[in-house]
Amino acid sequence: MAGMAGTGGSIRVDIISDVVCPWCYIGYRQLERALDIAGLAGDIRWHPFELNPWMPPEGEDAAEHLARKYGVTPEQSAATRGHMRAIAEPLGIDLSGRSKRIWNSFDAHRLIHWARDTGRQTALKLNLFRAYFGEGRSIADHDVLLDCAAAAGLDRAEAGAVLADGRFGPAVRALEERWEDMGVSAVPAFILNGRGLVLGAQEPERLAIALGKMAALGPAEEEASA
């Protein structure tokens, strides 16, 4: 699709999200289309947010979790899944294999943080989305995490060391606290050029307008010097 705005510039987009959030997966694909519409290249950075930070290692049955946490009935859950699939499929997203359990995502976030300066962070994140939503795999399982890292072109042995020694745990917790202090209570959330906050998955055309405005303003001072 040709960029409507035709700016030919770039914009930094910090995405706050969780691996077990289907709207985060959808929101990213919508962002891709919005960047194309706006004629912008995106400098994408992923940041951690846990929807279920106290989830035990063994996870929880998804239906039971939704009923307990949100009071959602099986019928309501099925209707929501149908709505999401109708939005996701045109974006090339397969939600058909979505795990029947909700898993703890903290180790996945540690691995994503480790990959931040490799140029392969987005590839890793997308592999994790596919593993969970398309293949029904546990993103708390270290073998699954290592498969996703290796498929993204990252060093499997180094990824294993990161997972084994608890590396980046404090950094992930600090970032999660930062977003909470900023008032981010749901995801996805997009920070555009360090100055504009967009909450939730957005229609590409609407998001493209926000991208164009923030790109024209340029990065916030702290982002420009980062």
Secondary structure, 3 states (H helix, E strand, C coil): CCCCCCCCCEEEEEEEECCCCHHHHHHHHHHHHHHHHHCCEEEEEEEECCCCCCCCCCCEEHHHHHHHHHCCCHHHHHHHHHHHHHHHHHHCCCCCCCCCEECCCHHHHHHHHHHHHCCCHHHHHHHHHHHHHHCCCCCCCHHHHHHHHHHCCCCHHHHHHHHHHCCCHHHHHHHHHHHHHCCCCCCCEEEECCCEEEECCCCHHHHHHHHHHHHHHCCCHHHHCC
